[in-house]
Amino acid sequence: MNRDIAVGWVMLAAILSGCSNGGDNLLPRCETVRSLQVIDSGGRVLWKIEAAKPREICEITYGQTPTDFVQMTPAVGLPRAFVLDERLTVERITAEGWVRTDCSAATKRTMICAGYIAGPPR
């Protein structure tokens, strides 16, 4: 294989692995999170959780409220299941600022994410 092509594949793999979780975890790495919400393409919040004070956490799974967080949306029960290939957005507020990630539903409870924008604390 041509060296340039091999380097290109390695760079592509690094880019995708850094932006895409491809599984249950909605976080790409451990972060100090204050809130997280999943929004559908119509702008409806499917699931939102908040912590009384920002908390270091390494994993958040859709519909499973972590310790020290409170589920805000839906008010009771589990959030609805995803539709295969549904466009979704994950927004999180962290100690460092905010991050909005573009995702696509892979199953009824998991998504693949591949692109984000971020900004300073709100």
N, C-alpha and C positions, 0 to 999 in steps of 0.2 A: 504494500500500500504506500502511496506517495506520502512523504513526511508531512506536507502541508495539509493533506486531507485528514491524516491521523490527528494532527494538532487541532484542526477544525472540529472533529468529532469530540475530542476531549473538552474543548471549550463549550460546545453545545451542551454536552452532558453536564458540565459544571453550572451553566446558566440555568438549565431546566431543573436541576436538583436544588438550586438555591431558591427558586421561586415556586416550586410545585411540591405540595405535600403528598398528593396522590393517595391518601388513606384517611384514617379516622381523625388524626390530629389536625386541628385547625391552626396550629401555630407552627411556623417554620423552624423555630428555635425557642429556647427558654427566654422569657421576657417578663418584665414587671407590668402586668396588665391591670387596668382599671375597669374596662368594659370591652365587650365583644358582641357583635350582632351579625346575623346572617340575613341578607335582604334578597328578595327575588327580583326578576327583571322588571316587574311592575312597580318597584319601590316599596313593597310591603315587607315589614320586618317579620321574619318567620320565627326568629329566636334571638333574644337579647339577654345577656347576663351582665351583672355589675358587682363589683367588690366595694365594700365600705371604704377601704383604703387599698391602693394599688398593691398587688401581690405578685411575687415571683412565682411563675408557673411554667411548666415545660410541656404540658399537654392539656388540650381542651377538645372534647369529643362532642359533636353536634347532639344536642338534646340531653346531655349529662352534665348537670350543674356541679362544678367543682366545689370543694370545701372553701368556705369563706366568700363564696359568690352567691348572689340571689338572682333567680330567674325573674325577669321583668316581663318578657313576652315569650310565649303566651302567658297570661295571668295564672293559669293552672294547666297541668297536663304536659304532654310532650308536644314539641313542634311538629308540624305536618311533615310527611315524607317528601323527598325530592322526586321530581320527574326526570327520568333518564335524559341526559344532555341539557337539562335546564340551566340557563345562565343565572349565576348567583354572585353576590358580592359579600365578602367578609370584611367588616370594618372593626378595627380594634383601636382603643385608646391605651397607650402605654405611658410609662414614665418619660420616655424620650419624645413622644408626640403621637401622631395618628398614622394609621396605615390602612389603605383600602386595597383589597386584593380581588382580582377578577377570577372567577371559578366556573366550572361546569360540573353538574352532577354526574357522578360515575355510577352510583347506586342510590337506593332510597335514603341512605344516611351518610354517604361519603361523597367527596368531590375532589376534583383535580384543579389546582390553582396555578396560574401561570402569568402573572404580571401584576404589578402593584404600583401605587403612588403613595407617597408619604409626605408628612409635613410636621411642623413644629407643634409643641403642645398647644391645646386649645384653651 
